[in-house]
């Protein structure tokens, strides 16, 4: 059973030590209109300042140590492999 926090779900599944997971939901953000409320996509037409504030809120909620790699999700079979040299923004499905 997952637990829900404002803006994300924490799945209850076994993971290795040091690994955390969260699934974002639409509540808990500042975006308006069609993008309400916790839109994290900077490529969909939402106000850039709203997306930046939403991302900042998520980082704070999850107590992340730094800026995550943001994925521009494309529904398909592409999976991104992250390295230290990976682009800051990636296109893939996972």
N, C-alpha and C positions, 0 to 999 in steps of 0.2 A: 504494500500500500504506500503510495506517495503522500507526502505532506505538502500542503499548499501554503506558500507565503505570498505576500503582495508582489506580483510581478513574476513569480516563478514557482515551479514545483520541484521538490526534492524527491527523486525516485528512491524507493526502498529496494535496492538490489545490491548484490555483493560486488564490491570493486576492490582492486588491490590497494594496499596501504598507500596513502598519499594522493589517491585519485578521488576527485569529487565530481559530482554531476548535478546539473540543474536543467530544467526545461522551462523556457520562458513562456509566459502567457500575456495576454493583452492588457491586464490591469496594472495600475501602479505608475503610470507615466504621465507626461504632459502634452502629448500630441493631441490635436483637435481634428474634428470632422472625420473624414474617411480613415484617418490614421490613428484615431483615438484608441488607446491611450499610451501604451508602452511600445510604440513603433521603434525598432532598432535599425531599420534599413535606411541607409543614406542614399539609396539609388532609386527610390520609388516616388519621389516628388513631395515628400513631407518637408516641412521647414527645417533647414539644417541645424538651427539652434535648438529646436525641439528634440531632434535625434541626438544631438550632442548631450543634452540634459538627460534624456532617457538612458543613454549609454552610461553616463556618469552615475545615475541612480542605480543601475544594475550593478556596476562595479562596486558601489558602496554596499548594496544589499548583500552581495555575495562575498564581500570583504576580499576582493581580488587584490593581489599584490601589485598589479600593473595592468596596462592596456592589453585586452585579449586580441587575438586575431579574429577579425570579423569576416564572416562568410556571406557572399552574395549568393543566396541559394538559387540554384537552377534545378528544377525537378528533372532528374535523370539518373544516370549511374555514375557520374563523376565523383570521386573521393579525393580530397586534398590531402597531401602529405606535407606536414609542416617541418621546416628546418629553420635554423637560425637566419638563413638568407631568404626565406619565403617572403613574398610580397605582403604588405600590410593588409591588403584586401584581396580575397581569393574568390573565384567562381567555381562552385561545385555543389553537390547535393549533400555531402557529408564530410 
